Structure formats: C-alpha cells, structure tokens
Amino acid sequence: MNKVGFIGGGALAESIVRGICGKVFAPSDIFISEIRPARCEELINRYGVNVSTEVTFLDKVELLIVAVKPKDAEQTFSSLQGKIPATTLITYTVAGLKLARVEKFFPANKIVRIMPNVAVSVGESMTAYTLNKFAARDGETIKNFWSTLGRAVEVDEKLMDAVTGLSGSGPAYAFLMIDALSDGGVAAGLSRSMAIELAAQTLLGAAKMVLQGEHPDVLRDKVTSPAGTTIEGVRVMERCGVRSALIEAVLAATDKSKSL
C-alpha cells in the first residue's frame, strides 16, 4: 500500500497518523477528510499531511480508514456509497458496528472491521480485526499494517464487542490503575512525579513479561514471597474486590458496545 485515507480527523485518527507518519507512510501519502476547518489546520501544522473538509482522495488511496463516532457512522457511509473503488480496502473503527450494516452500503467491496486502541500513537496498540468475504485475501496486509503500530490479531466478529470491552477500552483502566498506584506512592511519601514514573514503568515491565509467554498467575507467584510485602498488598486488593471490579468493567464495556 502506497497511500492511506482517513474519514474523520478526531483523536483516534490522529493517534494512528502519529504512529504511521514518516514511518509507514510519507506525510504526502496520508489524506484526511475532517469537517472542522480549525481541526484541519491543526493536523496540517502538526504532521504536514493532506487534510481537507472535502473527500477528494477516494480514487488515490489503497487503504481507507473510517474513524467516526457511532452516531455519525450511517450518514458517513451513506455519503460514500458508490464512490469507493472496488480495489480499495475499506476499514472502520466504529465501536459496535457490524460488518453486515456496512456491507449494505458497499455490497461488493472489501471491508474490514477494526478495533485498535489509543496506544497506536506510541506504537503499542492491541488491534483486533474481522474480514468480510471479499477481504479474505487481505488478512496479511491488515495484520502487517497494524503490527507496525503494536500487535494485531484476527478474531471472529462475534467476539468484537468483547475486544472493545477489554483492549479497546483497556487503556483507560490502565491509566486509572497508574493514577491509583501513584496516589498510594504519594501517601507513602514519594513525590507525585516519581510515583507516576514508578507506577507506569512497573505496569509496562509486567506487561512485557506476560507477552513473553508466561501466565500472569505464574509470574505473580514468582514475586510473592511467603509472609512478604507483596502478598500483603495482594491480600488487600482481593479483599477490596479489585479483581472483580476489573472483570465487571470489561463486561460493562462489552455490553455497551453491543448496544451501540
């Protein structure tokens, strides 16, 4: 793929652009349609990409990423109907929107449902995707593109709401945990800046250890000495229902995705 286009220039689109600009695509090969003129100026000034309030690039791009809010999705796809070449790979990041609803607008196009998260901006997104039948041969292309921004995995569409509830919304849970851990550090006497750095790097390191292949329970046991400090902290977390709260947060976000 040589050129990529975005419909929507909001926070998620900008995160993707930040991750690919100058690395995967040259700024001149990135096109964005954004209805807010002031936002267009922001994106042009920050990244040097092509931004306009009009959609003028549909015949130029091989990959189209539709990144709009769920309430705007139907109108957006309706406005694009009949204008996208069959060779263009249509992808969209709209939470809760099933492939079948998009296929009504583009019955013969290659379409991919995507669920990344905001960590695309630092090249550490967890992205899940589902291909429609016309995009069946494009799985490697999609996986390779999103793998440059973190990790990517193909899932059955029926699991997409669960993906949204876990990894799509997950960065917010992690930010909350970092903030809470840093509060604990401050309460124990650390400066705020030091506490945030300690908390953030600790979660980053723990995540990397899990991604190397060992189960979280096994790793936790390795750092939990008998009658030590860690088991005291874990005991309090279990008593306060931290594990249950995280489970319920994922399930609540999944249910919300299903209702969109």
Disulfide bonds with the S-S distance in Angstrom:
none
